[in-house]
Amino acid sequence: MNFTYDLRFITEMQWFKDDGGSLLKHTLEWRAPLGGDIGNLGGGSTISDLGKRFGLRMRAYYQNLSLNDGTGNLGSSSVSGIGDIDARILWIATVNSKWGLVPGLEAIFNTASNDFLGSGSTSLAPVVFVPLFNVLGPGSLFAPGYQYVFDVAGNNVSRSQIDLYFVWILAGGKNWLLFDPQIILDHENSRDFMQVDAEWGFMIVPLSGISGYVRPGIGIGADRPFDWNFEFALKFIWR
C-alpha cells in the first residue's frame, strides 16, 4: 500500500517435485503511484505513510524451463523465452490508522514466446486486500488477500489464490521480515496446493532507496508443482 516509484530486478529458481525439472525466471518489475496524496495517518509509523491512492504495477519475464519427465514435450530438455506480461492497478478504497480496503484488477496477457512458458490465454484477475496495521506489534502488517484468475474466453483458466501476508518492519526500516502462506485452488484442473515463502529484506543504500531481499519457499500438497524455490531481488525506489 505504500505506492512508490520503483524498479525491481528479480530472479527466481524453482525445483519441480519428483526431480521433474526446474524453472529459472527473471522478472523486470516497474511500479508507480497514481492519483492524489492521501497523506500521512500520523504517529510517524513507517506503514502509516501510504503515499498515493492508486498504484500501478507492470511485470515482464524471461524464463528457462527444463523438464526431466521423459515425454519429450519440449522437443528437447529445455526451452527459453519470454513469458506472459502482466499489469495490475490497486485502489486504496478506504483506510484509517487500523485497517484498509484495497481492491484491484490484474491482467495477464498471452505474450509468451512458447506455450510452455505461459498460460496460453489472456486472463483477468480481480483482487482484494484487507491490511491490518500494527496488529502484530509496532511496525507490523497483516494483509490477507483473495484473487480470482479467469480466462477472458472462459476456456482454460479458473483459479483462486488466497494470500496471508505477515510483514514486520525492523531496525527503523533498515530491514523487514515477510512471511507469506499462499493457497492456490486450481478449479479448472481440480488441483490444490500451498506455497509458503519467507522473505528477509535489507536496505543497501538507505538514502537513495536501494534495497534487496532473499526469499526461500516451499510447495506443500500432492498437487504442488515444485518442492522448493528461491528468489532474490534488487529494488530501486524513489518517490
N, C-alpha and C positions, 0 to 999 in steps of 0.2 A: 504493500500500500504506500510505501514511500517512493512515489514515482519520481525518477531522476532520468537525466540523460546518461546513458551508459552503453558501453560496447563490451561484449564478452566473447572470449575465445575458450571453447570448452572441448575437451577430449574425453570420451567415454569408451571403456572397454567392457564387453560382456562375454562371459564364457557360458555356452549353452549346456544344458543338462545332458547327462549320459555321454559326455565327450562328443557332442553333436556338432561342434564348431565354435566359431567366435564372431563377434562383430566389433569393429573399430569405427567409431563415429566421431567426426569433427564437426562442431557447431559454431557458426558465426551468428551471434545474437545482438540485436540492437533494440534499445528501449528509449522511450521519450514520454514526458508528461504532456498532456493536452488539457485545454480549458483553463479556468481561473484558479487562483490560490484559494484554498480553504483555511490557510493559516495554521499556526500552532495551536494546540489544545491547552497549552500551559504546563507548568511544572518542570519544563526543561528535559523531559524524557526523550531519549533517542527515538522511541517508537511514536511519540505523540506528534512529531513533525511529519505530517502525511503528504506534504507537497501539493500536487495538483489533483483535480477531481477525476480526470480521465488519464489512463495510461495505455500506451501502445507498445506492443512487443512484436518483433519480427525475427524469424529464425530460418537459416538455410543450413543444409547439411551436406557433407561429403563423407561417404561410408565405404568400408571394405568388409565384405561378408565372406566368410569361409565356412563351408559345410563339410562334415565328415559322415553324412548319412548313407553314403554308398549308392545313392539313387541317380547321381549324375544330372540332377535337375538344373544345375547352373551351366551345364555344358563343360565345366571344369570344376576345380575345387574351390574357386573363389571368383568374386565379381566386385568391381569397384565402380563408384559413380556418385551422381548427385541424388539426394533423397527428396522427399516431399517438402516443400516450403510451407510454413505456417505463419499466421498472423493472428494477434489477439488484442482486443480492446477490453479493458476493465473500467468500471464506473463506480466511484465511491458514492453510493446512493444515500447513505446516512452514516454518521459517525459521531461519537462523543468520546469522553475520556475512558470509557469502559469497554465499548464494543462498536462494531461497524457492520455494514452490509454492503458487499461488493459483488454485484453480478457482472457478467461479461459474455463475450462471444468470441470464439476462436474459429478460424477457417483453415483447413488443411488442404492444400492444393496438390493435385496429381501431377507433379513435376519430375518424379523420379526417372532417371535415365535407364533403369532396369526394373522390371516388375518385382524382383526380389528385394529391391531397396526402398519400396514404398507400399502403400495400401492398395494401389491400383484404382483409386477413385478419389474424387473430391468430396470432402466431408465438412460438416458444420458441427460445432461443439459448444452449446451454451454451458456456462459455468457460474457457480455462485460460491463465495467465501463468506464466512461469518467470523471475523477476527475478534478475539477477546484479549484485552490488554492487561498485562501485569497480573494475570490470574495465577501464574506460577512463580511469582516473585517480581521485584522491580526489574524493568527492562526485559520482560518476557512477553511472549505472544503465543497464543493457541489459536490456530486458524483452520478449523475444519472446512473442507470444500467438497463440492459434488460437481461432476462434469458428465454430460451425456454426449457421446460422439455418434453421429449417424451420417450415412452416405446420402448425398443430396438426390441421388437417383433411387434410393431405397433398396439397394441390392446387396451390398457386401459388408457393410459396417453397422454394427449396433453394439455399443459398448458403454458401460457405466464405470466411472473412476471416482473413488472416494479417497480423498487425501486428509490426513490428520497432521498438520504442521505444528511442531513444537519448536519455538525459537527462543534462545537466551542471548541477550547482548551482554558481553563480558568486557572487563578491563576498560571501562569507559568508552566502549565502541571499538576498541582495537581488535577484539576477537568476537566471534559468535559461534554458537553451537546450535545445529539444527537436527531434529530427529523427525523423520517423515515416513510413517507407515502408509502405504497406498494399497487399496483393494481394487482389483480390476475384475469386472464381471463382463465377459465377452458373451453377449446374448446370441449373437449370430452363430457362433461355433460351440456354444454350451461349454465354455471353459472359464474357470475361475481360479485366480491365484492372487498372491500378495507379494508386494515388493517393499522392503524396509531399507531405507537409506539413513546414514548418519553423516552430517557434514561439519567439518571444522574450518572456519574461515578466519582470515587474518589480514590486517592492513599491512601493506608493503611500504607504501609512501603515503601516510595519512593525509598530509596537506594537499596532495594532488589527487587523492581519491583512487589510488591504485591498490587493489586488493586481490586476494586469491583464496582458493579453498580446495580441499580434498574431500571426496565423498564416496566412501565404500558402501556397498549394499549387497543384499542377498535376495534371492527369489524363494518363495515359500509356497508349497502346494504341488500336487501331482501334475497340474496343468501349467506350471511355471515354464516360461521359455528359456530361462537361464538359471544357473546355480548362483552366480555372484557377478557383481560388476564393480568397476572402479572408475571414478570420474575426477578430473581436476580441471581448474579453470583460472584464468586471469580476467579481472574486471577493471575497466577504466571508467570512472564515474565522475561526472561534472553536472552542475545544475544549469 
